[in-house]
Amino acid sequence: MINNITPLIAGSLFGGLAIIFGAFGAHALKKYMKSDSLTSFETGVKYQMYHAILLVAMAFMPKADQLAHAANIIIIGTILFSFSIYGLTLSSTFGKKIKILGPITPIGGLCLTIGWFIIFFYFSFIH
């Protein structure tokens, strides 16, 4: 079960990792990746950072515990979306592409969308 601190911890971790992955992509991977793969990798980093910021903000929202489902879904969505992109781009660059990750990315995107809509409905109708 999630508590008020979970979004803060997850958001902080995701934010720090996004900075590391962004720097890794911009410096180390730039030499090896094709531009379209690098763009995909950067998309994963951007979405990870956007949702890191959202999770940290959620920790300070009024009655944050009532948004636990949204936070859980956003955490899961961030992992599925961003990390599947990292896996896809890295595996295709440094070996054989892990194709099973392809269908995971849109599931992660769907989770992120659902999380945003839960927040919308909470503040529009419940709060």
C-alpha positions as CSV (number, residue, x, y, z in Angstrom):
1,M,0.0,0.0,0.0
2,I,1.2,3.4,-0.9
3,N,1.6,6.2,1.6
4,N,2.3,10.0,1.3
5,I,6.1,9.4,1.1
6,T,6.0,6.9,-1.7
7,P,5.5,9.4,-4.6
8,L,8.3,11.5,-3.1
9,I,10.7,8.6,-3.0
10,A,9.8,7.3,-6.4
11,G,9.8,10.8,-7.9
12,S,13.2,11.6,-6.4
13,L,14.6,8.3,-7.7
14,F,13.1,8.7,-11.2
15,G,14.4,12.3,-11.3
16,G,18.0,11.4,-10.3
17,L,18.0,8.5,-12.8
18,A,16.6,10.7,-15.6
19,I,19.6,13.0,-15.1
20,I,22.0,10.1,-15.2
21,F,20.4,8.5,-18.2
22,G,20.1,11.8,-20.0
23,A,23.8,12.5,-19.5
24,F,24.6,8.9,-20.5
25,G,22.6,9.3,-23.7
26,A,24.0,12.7,-24.6
27,H,27.6,11.7,-24.1
28,A,28.3,8.0,-24.1
29,L,25.5,6.7,-26.4
30,K,25.8,9.5,-28.9
31,K,28.8,7.7,-30.4
32,Y,27.0,4.4,-30.9
33,M,23.3,5.1,-31.5
34,K,21.6,6.1,-34.7
35,S,19.8,9.4,-34.4
36,D,16.3,7.8,-34.3
37,S,17.4,5.5,-31.5
38,L,18.9,8.4,-29.6
39,T,15.7,10.4,-30.1
40,S,13.7,7.4,-28.7
41,F,16.1,7.1,-25.7
42,E,15.7,10.9,-25.0
43,T,11.9,10.5,-25.2
44,G,12.2,7.9,-22.4
45,V,14.3,10.3,-20.3
46,K,11.9,13.2,-20.9
47,Y,8.8,11.2,-19.9
48,Q,10.6,9.8,-16.9
49,M,11.6,13.3,-15.7
50,Y,8.1,14.7,-16.3
51,H,6.6,12.0,-14.2
52,A,9.3,12.3,-11.6
53,I,8.3,16.0,-11.1
54,L,4.6,15.0,-11.0
55,L,5.2,12.4,-8.4
56,V,7.1,14.8,-6.2
57,A,4.3,17.3,-6.6
58,M,1.7,14.7,-5.7
59,A,3.5,14.1,-2.4
60,F,2.6,17.6,-1.4
61,M,-1.0,17.7,-2.7
62,P,-3.8,18.0,-0.2
63,K,-4.9,14.6,0.9
64,A,-2.2,13.0,-1.1
65,D,-3.1,9.6,0.3
66,Q,-6.3,9.7,-1.6
67,L,-4.3,9.9,-4.8
68,A,-2.5,6.6,-4.0
69,H,-4.0,4.8,-7.0
70,A,-2.9,7.5,-9.4
71,A,0.6,7.5,-7.9
72,N,0.9,3.7,-8.1
73,I,-0.3,3.7,-11.8
74,I,2.2,6.5,-12.6
75,I,5.1,4.7,-11.0
76,I,4.2,1.5,-12.9
77,G,3.6,3.5,-16.1
78,T,7.0,5.3,-15.8
79,I,8.8,2.0,-15.3
80,L,7.0,0.3,-18.2
81,F,7.2,3.2,-20.6
82,S,10.7,4.7,-20.1
83,F,12.6,1.5,-19.1
84,S,11.1,-0.4,-22.0
85,I,12.4,2.3,-24.4
86,Y,15.8,2.2,-22.8
87,G,15.8,-1.6,-23.2
88,L,14.7,-1.4,-26.8
89,T,17.2,1.2,-27.9
90,L,20.1,-0.3,-26.0
91,S,19.4,-3.8,-27.1
92,S,19.1,-2.8,-30.7
93,T,22.3,-0.7,-30.5
94,F,24.5,-3.3,-28.7
95,G,23.2,-6.6,-29.9
96,K,19.9,-8.1,-30.8
97,K,16.7,-6.1,-30.2
98,I,14.6,-7.4,-27.4
99,K,11.3,-7.4,-29.3
100,I,9.1,-8.4,-26.3
101,L,9.7,-4.8,-24.9
102,G,7.9,-3.3,-27.9
103,P,4.4,-4.0,-26.6
104,I,5.3,-2.9,-23.1
105,T,5.9,0.7,-24.1
106,P,2.3,1.5,-25.0
107,I,1.0,-0.3,-21.9
108,G,3.3,2.1,-19.9
109,G,1.9,5.0,-21.8
110,L,-1.6,3.9,-21.1
111,C,-0.8,3.6,-17.4
112,L,0.6,7.2,-17.4
113,T,-2.6,8.5,-19.2
114,I,-4.8,6.7,-16.7
115,G,-2.8,8.2,-13.8
116,W,-3.3,11.7,-15.2
117,F,-7.0,11.1,-15.6
118,I,-7.4,9.8,-12.1
119,I,-5.8,13.1,-10.9
120,F,-8.2,15.1,-13.2
121,F,-11.3,13.3,-11.9
122,Y,-10.1,13.6,-8.3
123,F,-9.7,17.4,-8.5
124,S,-12.7,17.9,-10.8
125,F,-15.4,15.8,-9.0
126,I,-14.2,14.4,-5.7
127,H,-11.9,16.9,-4.0
